[in-house]
Amino acid sequence: MPQYIIQLEKCTVILTSQEINTLLQKDNEIFKTALRRGKYFLRSRPYREREE
């Protein structure tokens, strides 16, 4: 199972996909915000690639 390294201000945490999914499901607002960021990131990728 993939693990993700997340660097915070005072520590580094390593979470699996399942752990991240569980945390996001507990707070719907954070989940909605993360989805919006993901959609924006994926939609803007072609534009960023053209600029390079």
C-alpha distance matrix in Angstrom:
0.0 3.8 6.5 10.0 13.2 16.0 19.5 22.0 25.6 25.7 22.2 18.8 15.8 12.0 10.1 6.7 7.4 8.7 10.8 12.2 13.1 14.8 16.7 17.8 19.1 21.3 23.3 24.3 26.2 23.3 21.2 24.2 24.7 21.2 21.6 25.0 23.8 21.1 23.8 26.3 24.0 23.3 27.0 28.3 26.3 29.0 31.7 30.2 29.8 33.5 34.6 33.2
3.8 0.0 3.8 6.7 10.1 13.0 16.4 19.2 22.8 23.3 19.9 16.3 13.6 10.0 8.5 5.9 6.5 9.3 10.8 11.1 12.6 14.9 16.1 16.9 18.8 21.0 22.4 23.4 24.7 21.6 19.8 22.6 22.6 19.0 19.7 22.8 21.1 18.5 21.5 23.5 21.0 20.5 24.3 25.3 23.2 26.1 28.6 26.9 26.6 30.3 31.2 29.7
6.5 3.8 0.0 3.8 6.7 9.7 13.0 15.7 19.4 19.6 16.2 12.6 9.9 6.3 5.5 4.4 6.6 9.4 9.5 9.7 12.3 14.2 14.5 15.8 18.2 19.8 21.1 22.6 23.6 20.2 19.0 22.1 21.7 18.1 19.5 22.5 20.5 18.5 21.8 23.5 20.9 21.2 25.0 25.5 23.7 26.9 29.1 27.0 27.1 30.8 31.3 29.8
10.0 6.7 3.8 0.0 3.8 6.3 9.8 12.6 16.2 16.9 13.9 10.3 8.1 5.4 5.3 6.1 7.5 10.7 10.0 9.0 12.0 14.2 13.6 14.5 17.4 18.9 19.6 21.0 21.5 17.9 17.1 20.0 19.1 15.6 17.4 20.0 17.7 16.1 19.6 20.8 18.2 19.0 22.7 22.9 21.4 24.8 26.6 24.3 24.8 28.5 28.7 27.3
13.2 10.1 6.7 3.8 0.0 3.8 6.5 9.7 13.1 13.7 10.6 6.9 5.9 4.6 6.7 9.0 11.0 13.8 12.3 11.2 14.7 16.4 15.1 16.2 19.5 20.4 20.8 22.5 22.5 18.8 18.8 21.6 20.1 16.9 19.3 21.4 18.7 17.7 21.5 22.1 19.4 20.7 24.3 24.0 22.5 26.1 27.4 24.8 25.4 29.1 28.9 27.3
16.0 13.0 9.7 6.3 3.8 0.0 3.8 6.3 10.0 11.1 8.7 5.7 5.3 6.2 7.8 10.8 12.2 14.7 12.6 10.8 14.4 15.8 13.8 14.6 18.2 18.7 18.5 20.4 20.0 16.2 16.8 19.5 17.6 14.8 17.8 19.6 16.8 16.5 20.3 20.6 18.2 20.2 23.5 23.0 22.1 25.8 26.7 24.1 25.4 28.9 28.3 27.1
19.5 16.4 13.0 9.8 6.5 3.8 0.0 3.8 6.8 8.1 6.3 4.4 6.5 8.7 11.1 14.3 15.9 18.3 15.9 14.2 17.8 19.0 16.5 17.4 21.0 21.1 20.6 22.6 21.7 18.0 19.2 21.7 19.3 17.0 20.2 21.5 18.4 18.8 22.5 22.2 19.9 22.3 25.3 24.3 23.5 27.3 27.7 24.9 26.3 29.7 28.6 27.4
22.0 19.2 15.7 12.6 9.7 6.3 3.8 0.0 3.8 5.7 5.3 5.7 7.6 10.8 12.6 16.1 17.6 19.4 16.6 14.8 18.3 18.9 15.9 16.9 20.5 19.9 19.1 21.4 20.2 16.7 18.6 21.0 18.5 16.8 20.4 21.4 18.6 19.6 23.3 22.8 21.0 23.8 26.6 25.6 25.3 29.1 29.2 26.5 28.4 31.6 30.4 29.5
25.6 22.8 19.4 16.2 13.1 10.0 6.8 3.8 0.0 3.8 6.0 8.1 10.8 14.2 16.3 19.9 21.4 23.1 20.1 18.4 21.7 22.2 18.9 19.9 23.4 22.5 21.3 23.7 22.1 18.9 21.3 23.4 20.6 19.4 23.1 23.7 20.9 22.3 25.8 25.0 23.3 26.3 28.8 27.5 27.5 31.2 30.9 28.1 30.2 33.2 31.6 30.7
25.7 23.3 19.6 16.9 13.7 11.1 8.1 5.7 3.8 0.0 3.8 7.3 10.1 13.8 16.3 20.0 22.1 23.5 20.3 19.2 22.8 22.8 19.7 21.3 24.6 23.4 22.8 25.6 24.3 21.1 23.4 25.9 23.4 22.1 25.8 26.7 24.1 25.2 28.8 28.3 26.5 29.3 32.1 30.9 30.6 34.4 34.3 31.4 33.3 36.5 34.9 33.8
22.2 19.9 16.2 13.9 10.6 8.7 6.3 5.3 6.0 3.8 0.0 3.8 6.6 10.2 13.0 16.7 19.1 20.6 17.5 16.8 20.5 20.6 17.9 19.8 23.1 22.2 22.0 24.8 24.1 20.7 22.5 25.3 23.2 21.3 24.8 26.2 23.6 24.2 27.9 27.8 25.8 28.2 31.3 30.4 29.8 33.5 33.9 31.0 32.5 35.9 34.7 33.4
18.8 16.3 12.6 10.3 6.9 5.7 4.4 5.7 8.1 7.3 3.8 0.0 3.8 6.9 10.0 13.6 16.1 17.9 15.1 14.5 18.3 18.8 16.5 18.3 21.7 21.4 21.5 24.0 23.6 20.0 21.2 24.1 22.2 19.8 23.0 24.7 22.0 22.1 25.9 26.0 23.7 25.8 29.1 28.4 27.4 31.1 31.8 29.0 30.2 33.7 32.8 31.4
15.8 13.6 9.9 8.1 5.9 5.3 6.5 7.6 10.8 10.1 6.6 3.8 0.0 3.8 6.4 10.2 12.8 14.3 11.4 11.2 15.0 15.3 13.4 15.6 18.7 18.5 19.1 21.7 21.8 18.2 19.0 22.2 20.8 18.3 21.2 23.4 21.1 20.8 24.6 25.3 23.2 24.9 28.3 28.1 27.2 30.9 31.9 29.4 30.5 34.1 33.6 32.3
12.0 10.0 6.3 5.4 4.6 6.2 8.7 10.8 14.2 13.8 10.2 6.9 3.8 0.0 3.8 7.0 10.0 11.8 9.7 9.9 13.5 14.2 13.2 15.3 18.2 18.6 19.7 21.9 22.5 18.9 18.9 22.3 21.3 18.3 20.7 23.3 21.1 20.2 23.9 24.9 22.6 23.8 27.4 27.5 26.2 29.8 31.3 28.9 29.6 33.3 33.1 31.7
10.1 8.5 5.5 5.3 6.7 7.8 11.1 12.6 16.3 16.3 13.0 10.0 6.4 3.8 0.0 3.8 6.7 8.1 6.0 6.5 9.9 10.7 10.2 12.3 14.8 15.6 17.0 19.1 20.2 16.8 16.2 19.8 19.3 16.3 18.4 21.3 19.6 18.4 22.0 23.5 21.5 22.5 26.0 26.6 25.5 29.0 30.7 28.7 29.5 33.1 33.3 32.2
6.7 5.9 4.4 6.1 9.0 10.8 14.3 16.1 19.9 20.0 16.7 13.6 10.2 7.0 3.8 0.0 3.8 5.4 5.2 6.4 8.6 10.0 10.8 12.5 14.4 15.9 17.7 19.3 20.9 17.7 16.4 19.8 19.9 16.6 18.0 21.3 20.0 18.1 21.4 23.5 21.5 21.8 25.4 26.4 25.1 28.4 30.5 28.8 29.2 32.9 33.5 32.4
7.4 6.5 6.6 7.5 11.0 12.2 15.9 17.6 21.4 22.1 19.1 16.1 12.8 10.0 6.7 3.8 0.0 3.8 5.5 5.2 6.1 8.6 10.0 10.6 12.3 14.6 16.2 17.1 18.8 15.9 13.9 17.1 17.6 14.2 15.0 18.5 17.5 15.4 18.3 20.8 19.1 19.0 22.5 23.9 22.8 26.0 28.2 26.9 27.3 30.9 31.7 30.9
8.7 9.3 9.4 10.7 13.8 14.7 18.3 19.4 23.1 23.5 20.6 17.9 14.3 11.8 8.1 5.4 3.8 0.0 3.8 5.5 5.0 6.2 8.7 9.9 10.6 12.7 15.0 16.2 18.5 16.1 14.0 17.4 18.5 15.6 16.2 19.9 19.5 17.6 20.3 23.0 21.8 21.7 25.0 26.7 25.9 29.0 31.2 30.1 30.7 34.2 35.1 34.5
10.8 10.8 9.5 10.0 12.3 12.6 15.9 16.6 20.1 20.3 17.5 15.1 11.4 9.7 6.0 5.2 5.5 3.8 0.0 3.8 5.4 5.1 6.2 8.7 10.0 11.1 13.3 15.3 17.3 14.6 13.4 17.1 17.8 15.1 16.6 20.1 19.4 18.1 21.2 23.5 22.3 22.8 26.1 27.4 26.8 30.2 32.1 30.7 31.6 35.1 35.6 35.0
12.2 11.1 9.7 9.0 11.2 10.8 14.2 14.8 18.4 19.2 16.8 14.5 11.2 9.9 6.5 6.4 5.2 5.5 3.8 0.0 3.8 5.4 5.2 6.2 8.6 10.2 11.5 13.1 14.5 11.5 10.3 13.9 14.2 11.4 13.1 16.4 15.7 14.5 17.7 19.8 18.7 19.5 22.7 23.9 23.5 27.0 28.7 27.3 28.5 31.9 32.3 31.9
13.1 12.6 12.3 12.0 14.7 14.4 17.8 18.3 21.7 22.8 20.5 18.3 15.0 13.5 9.9 8.6 6.1 5.0 5.4 3.8 0.0 3.8 5.5 5.2 6.2 8.9 10.5 11.3 13.5 11.2 9.0 12.4 13.7 11.2 11.9 15.6 15.6 14.2 16.8 19.5 18.9 19.1 22.1 23.9 23.7 27.0 28.8 28.0 29.1 32.3 33.1 33.0
14.8 14.9 14.2 14.2 16.4 15.8 19.0 18.9 22.2 22.8 20.6 18.8 15.3 14.2 10.7 10.0 8.6 6.2 5.1 5.4 3.8 0.0 3.8 5.5 5.2 6.6 9.4 11.1 13.7 11.9 10.3 14.0 15.5 13.6 14.6 18.1 18.4 17.5 20.1 22.6 22.2 22.7 25.6 27.3 27.3 30.6 32.3 31.4 32.7 36.0 36.6 36.5
16.7 16.1 14.5 13.6 15.1 13.8 16.5 15.9 18.9 19.7 17.9 16.5 13.4 13.2 10.2 10.8 10.0 8.7 6.2 5.2 5.5 3.8 0.0 3.8 5.5 5.4 7.2 9.7 11.6 9.3 8.9 12.7 13.4 11.9 13.8 16.9 16.8 16.6 19.5 21.5 21.1 22.3 25.0 26.3 26.6 30.1 31.4 30.3 31.9 35.1 35.4 35.3
17.8 16.9 15.8 14.5 16.2 14.6 17.4 16.9 19.9 21.3 19.8 18.3 15.6 15.3 12.3 12.5 10.6 9.9 8.7 6.2 5.2 5.5 3.8 0.0 3.8 5.4 5.7 6.9 8.7 6.4 5.1 8.9 10.1 8.6 10.2 13.3 13.7 13.5 16.1 18.2 18.3 19.4 21.8 23.4 23.9 27.3 28.6 27.8 29.5 32.6 32.9 33.2
19.1 18.8 18.2 17.4 19.5 18.2 21.0 20.5 23.4 24.6 23.1 21.7 18.7 18.2 14.8 14.4 12.3 10.6 10.0 8.6 6.2 5.2 5.5 3.8 0.0 3.8 5.5 6.1 9.3 8.5 6.6 9.8 12.0 11.2 11.8 15.0 16.2 15.9 17.8 20.3 20.8 21.5 23.7 25.7 26.4 29.6 30.9 30.5 32.2 35.1 35.7 36.1
21.3 21.0 19.8 18.9 20.4 18.7 21.1 19.9 22.5 23.4 22.2 21.4 18.5 18.6 15.6 15.9 14.6 12.7 11.1 10.2 8.9 6.6 5.4 5.4 3.8 0.0 3.8 6.4 9.2 8.8 8.5 11.5 13.3 13.1 14.5 17.2 18.2 18.5 20.6 22.7 23.3 24.4 26.5 28.2 29.1 32.4 33.5 32.9 34.8 37.7 38.0 38.4
23.3 22.4 21.1 19.6 20.8 18.5 20.6 19.1 21.3 22.8 22.0 21.5 19.1 19.7 17.0 17.7 16.2 15.0 13.3 11.5 10.5 9.4 7.2 5.7 5.5 3.8 0.0 3.8 5.6 5.6 6.4 8.9 10.3 10.9 12.6 14.7 15.8 16.7 18.7 20.4 21.3 22.8 24.6 26.1 27.3 30.7 31.4 30.9 33.1 35.8 35.9 36.6
24.3 23.4 22.6 21.0 22.5 20.4 22.6 21.4 23.7 25.6 24.8 24.0 21.7 21.9 19.1 19.3 17.1 16.2 15.3 13.1 11.3 11.1 9.7 6.9 6.1 6.4 3.8 0.0 3.8 5.5 4.9 6.1 8.6 9.8 10.4 12.3 14.2 15.1 16.4 18.3 19.8 21.0 22.4 24.2 25.8 28.8 29.6 29.5 31.7 34.2 34.5 35.5
26.2 24.7 23.6 21.5 22.5 20.0 21.7 20.2 22.1 24.3 24.1 23.6 21.8 22.5 20.2 20.9 18.8 18.5 17.3 14.5 13.5 13.7 11.6 8.7 9.3 9.2 5.6 3.8 0.0 3.8 5.3 5.1 6.1 8.5 9.9 10.7 12.4 14.2 15.4 16.6 18.3 20.0 21.2 22.5 24.4 27.6 27.8 27.7 30.2 32.6 32.5 33.7
23.3 21.6 20.2 17.9 18.8 16.2 18.0 16.7 18.9 21.1 20.7 20.0 18.2 18.9 16.8 17.7 15.9 16.1 14.6 11.5 11.2 11.9 9.3 6.4 8.5 8.8 5.6 5.5 3.8 0.0 3.8 5.5 5.1 6.0 8.5 9.9 10.5 12.1 14.2 15.3 16.3 18.2 19.9 21.0 22.4 25.8 26.3 25.6 28.1 30.7 30.6 31.4
21.2 19.8 19.0 17.1 18.8 16.8 19.2 18.6 21.3 23.4 22.5 21.2 19.0 18.9 16.2 16.4 13.9 14.0 13.4 10.3 9.0 10.3 8.9 5.1 6.6 8.5 6.4 4.9 5.3 3.8 0.0 3.8 5.5 5.1 6.2 8.7 9.9 10.5 12.3 14.2 15.2 16.4 18.3 19.9 21.1 24.4 25.3 24.9 27.0 29.7 30.0 30.8
24.2 22.6 22.1 20.0 21.6 19.5 21.7 21.0 23.4 25.9 25.3 24.1 22.2 22.3 19.8 19.8 17.1 17.4 17.1 13.9 12.4 14.0 12.7 8.9 9.8 11.5 8.9 6.1 5.1 5.5 3.8 0.0 3.8 5.5 5.1 6.3 8.7 9.9 10.6 12.3 14.2 15.4 16.5 18.3 20.1 23.1 23.7 23.8 26.1 28.4 28.8 30.0
24.7 22.6 21.7 19.1 20.1 17.6 19.3 18.5 20.6 23.4 23.2 22.2 20.8 21.3 19.3 19.9 17.6 18.5 17.8 14.2 13.7 15.5 13.4 10.1 12.0 13.3 10.3 8.6 6.1 5.1 5.5 3.8 0.0 3.8 5.4 5.2 6.3 8.6 10.0 10.6 12.2 14.3 15.4 16.5 18.4 21.6 21.8 21.5 24.2 26.4 26.4 27.6
21.2 19.0 18.1 15.6 16.9 14.8 17.0 16.8 19.4 22.1 21.3 19.8 18.3 18.3 16.3 16.6 14.2 15.6 15.1 11.4 11.2 13.6 11.9 8.6 11.2 13.1 10.9 9.8 8.5 6.0 5.1 5.5 3.8 0.0 3.8 5.5 5.1 6.1 8.7 9.9 10.4 12.2 14.2 15.3 16.5 19.9 20.6 20.0 22.2 24.9 25.0 25.8
21.6 19.7 19.5 17.4 19.3 17.8 20.2 20.4 23.1 25.8 24.8 23.0 21.2 20.7 18.4 18.0 15.0 16.2 16.6 13.1 11.9 14.6 13.8 10.2 11.8 14.5 12.6 10.4 9.9 8.5 6.2 5.1 5.4 3.8 0.0 3.8 5.4 5.0 6.2 8.6 9.8 10.6 12.2 14.1 15.5 18.4 19.5 19.5 21.5 24.0 24.6 25.7
25.0 22.8 22.5 20.0 21.4 19.6 21.5 21.4 23.7 26.7 26.2 24.7 23.4 23.3 21.3 21.3 18.5 19.9 20.1 16.4 15.6 18.1 16.9 13.3 15.0 17.2 14.7 12.3 10.7 9.9 8.7 6.3 5.2 5.5 3.8 0.0 3.8 5.4 5.2 6.1 8.5 10.0 10.6 12.1 14.3 17.1 17.5 17.8 20.3 22.3 22.7 24.2
23.8 21.1 20.5 17.7 18.7 16.8 18.4 18.6 20.9 24.1 23.6 22.0 21.1 21.1 19.6 20.0 17.5 19.5 19.4 15.7 15.6 18.4 16.8 13.7 16.2 18.2 15.8 14.2 12.4 10.5 9.9 8.7 6.3 5.1 5.4 3.8 0.0 3.8 5.5 5.1 6.0 8.6 9.9 10.5 12.2 15.5 15.7 15.3 17.9 20.3 20.3 21.4
21.1 18.5 18.5 16.1 17.7 16.5 18.8 19.6 22.3 25.2 24.2 22.1 20.8 20.2 18.4 18.1 15.4 17.6 18.1 14.5 14.2 17.5 16.6 13.5 15.9 18.5 16.7 15.1 14.2 12.1 10.5 9.9 8.6 6.1 5.0 5.4 3.8 0.0 3.8 5.4 5.0 6.1 8.5 9.9 10.7 14.0 15.1 14.8 16.7 19.3 20.0 20.8
23.8 21.5 21.8 19.6 21.5 20.3 22.5 23.3 25.8 28.8 27.9 25.9 24.6 23.9 22.0 21.4 18.3 20.3 21.2 17.7 16.8 20.1 19.5 16.1 17.8 20.6 18.7 16.4 15.4 14.2 12.3 10.6 10.0 8.7 6.2 5.2 5.5 3.8 0.0 3.8 5.4 5.2 6.0 8.4 10.1 12.6 13.7 14.3 16.2 18.3 19.3 20.7
26.3 23.5 23.5 20.8 22.1 20.6 22.2 22.8 25.0 28.3 27.8 26.0 25.3 24.9 23.5 23.5 20.8 23.0 23.5 19.8 19.5 22.6 21.5 18.2 20.3 22.7 20.4 18.3 16.6 15.3 14.2 12.3 10.6 9.9 8.6 6.1 5.1 5.4 3.8 0.0 3.8 5.6 5.2 6.0 8.6 11.2 11.3 11.8 14.4 16.2 16.7 18.3
24.0 21.0 20.9 18.2 19.4 18.2 19.9 21.0 23.3 26.5 25.8 23.7 23.2 22.6 21.5 21.5 19.1 21.8 22.3 18.7 18.9 22.2 21.1 18.3 20.8 23.3 21.3 19.8 18.3 16.3 15.2 14.2 12.2 10.4 9.8 8.5 6.0 5.0 5.4 3.8 0.0 3.8 5.6 5.3 6.2 9.7 10.3 9.8 12.0 14.5 15.0 15.9
23.3 20.5 21.2 19.0 20.7 20.2 22.3 23.8 26.3 29.3 28.2 25.8 24.9 23.8 22.5 21.8 19.0 21.7 22.8 19.5 19.1 22.7 22.3 19.4 21.5 24.4 22.8 21.0 20.0 18.2 16.4 15.4 14.3 12.2 10.6 10.0 8.6 6.1 5.2 5.6 3.8 0.0 3.8 5.5 5.3 8.1 10.0 10.3 11.4 13.9 15.3 16.2
27.0 24.3 25.0 22.7 24.3 23.5 25.3 26.6 28.8 32.1 31.3 29.1 28.3 27.4 26.0 25.4 22.5 25.0 26.1 22.7 22.1 25.6 25.0 21.8 23.7 26.5 24.6 22.4 21.2 19.9 18.3 16.5 15.4 14.2 12.2 10.6 9.9 8.5 6.0 5.2 5.6 3.8 0.0 3.8 5.6 7.0 8.1 9.7 11.3 12.8 14.3 16.0
28.3 25.3 25.5 22.9 24.0 23.0 24.3 25.6 27.5 30.9 30.4 28.4 28.1 27.5 26.6 26.4 23.9 26.7 27.4 23.9 23.9 27.3 26.3 23.4 25.7 28.2 26.1 24.2 22.5 21.0 19.9 18.3 16.5 15.3 14.1 12.1 10.5 9.9 8.4 6.0 5.3 5.5 3.8 0.0 3.8 5.7 5.4 6.3 8.8 10.2 11.0 12.9
26.3 23.2 23.7 21.4 22.5 22.1 23.5 25.3 27.5 30.6 29.8 27.4 27.2 26.2 25.5 25.1 22.8 25.9 26.8 23.5 23.7 27.3 26.6 23.9 26.4 29.1 27.3 25.8 24.4 22.4 21.1 20.1 18.4 16.5 15.5 14.3 12.2 10.7 10.1 8.6 6.2 5.3 5.6 3.8 0.0 3.9 5.5 5.1 6.2 8.7 10.1 10.9
29.0 26.1 26.9 24.8 26.1 25.8 27.3 29.1 31.2 34.4 33.5 31.1 30.9 29.8 29.0 28.4 26.0 29.0 30.2 27.0 27.0 30.6 30.1 27.3 29.6 32.4 30.7 28.8 27.6 25.8 24.4 23.1 21.6 19.9 18.4 17.1 15.5 14.0 12.6 11.2 9.7 8.1 7.0 5.7 3.9 0.0 3.8 5.5 5.1 6.3 8.8 10.2
31.7 28.6 29.1 26.6 27.4 26.7 27.7 29.2 30.9 34.3 33.9 31.8 31.9 31.3 30.7 30.5 28.2 31.2 32.1 28.7 28.8 32.3 31.4 28.6 30.9 33.5 31.4 29.6 27.8 26.3 25.3 23.7 21.8 20.6 19.5 17.5 15.7 15.1 13.7 11.3 10.3 10.0 8.1 5.4 5.5 3.8 0.0 3.8 5.4 5.2 6.5 9.0
30.2 26.9 27.0 24.3 24.8 24.1 24.9 26.5 28.1 31.4 31.0 29.0 29.4 28.9 28.7 28.8 26.9 30.1 30.7 27.3 28.0 31.4 30.3 27.8 30.5 32.9 30.9 29.5 27.7 25.6 24.9 23.8 21.5 20.0 19.5 17.8 15.3 14.8 14.3 11.8 9.8 10.3 9.7 6.3 5.1 5.5 3.8 0.0 3.8 5.4 5.2 6.6
29.8 26.6 27.1 24.8 25.4 25.4 26.3 28.4 30.2 33.3 32.5 30.2 30.5 29.6 29.5 29.2 27.3 30.7 31.6 28.5 29.1 32.7 31.9 29.5 32.2 34.8 33.1 31.7 30.2 28.1 27.0 26.1 24.2 22.2 21.5 20.3 17.9 16.7 16.2 14.4 12.0 11.4 11.3 8.8 6.2 5.1 5.4 3.8 0.0 3.8 5.4 5.4
33.5 30.3 30.8 28.5 29.1 28.9 29.7 31.6 33.2 36.5 35.9 33.7 34.1 33.3 33.1 32.9 30.9 34.2 35.1 31.9 32.3 36.0 35.1 32.6 35.1 37.7 35.8 34.2 32.6 30.7 29.7 28.4 26.4 24.9 24.0 22.3 20.3 19.3 18.3 16.2 14.5 13.9 12.8 10.2 8.7 6.3 5.2 5.4 3.8 0.0 3.8 5.5
34.6 31.2 31.3 28.7 28.9 28.3 28.6 30.4 31.6 34.9 34.7 32.8 33.6 33.1 33.3 33.5 31.7 35.1 35.6 32.3 33.1 36.6 35.4 32.9 35.7 38.0 35.9 34.5 32.5 30.6 30.0 28.8 26.4 25.0 24.6 22.7 20.3 20.0 19.3 16.7 15.0 15.3 14.3 11.0 10.1 8.8 6.5 5.2 5.4 3.8 0.0 3.8
33.2 29.7 29.8 27.3 27.3 27.1 27.4 29.5 30.7 33.8 33.4 31.4 32.3 31.7 32.2 32.4 30.9 34.5 35.0 31.9 33.0 36.5 35.3 33.2 36.1 38.4 36.6 35.5 33.7 31.4 30.8 30.0 27.6 25.8 25.7 24.2 21.4 20.8 20.7 18.3 15.9 16.2 16.0 12.9 10.9 10.2 9.0 6.6 5.4 5.5 3.8 0.0
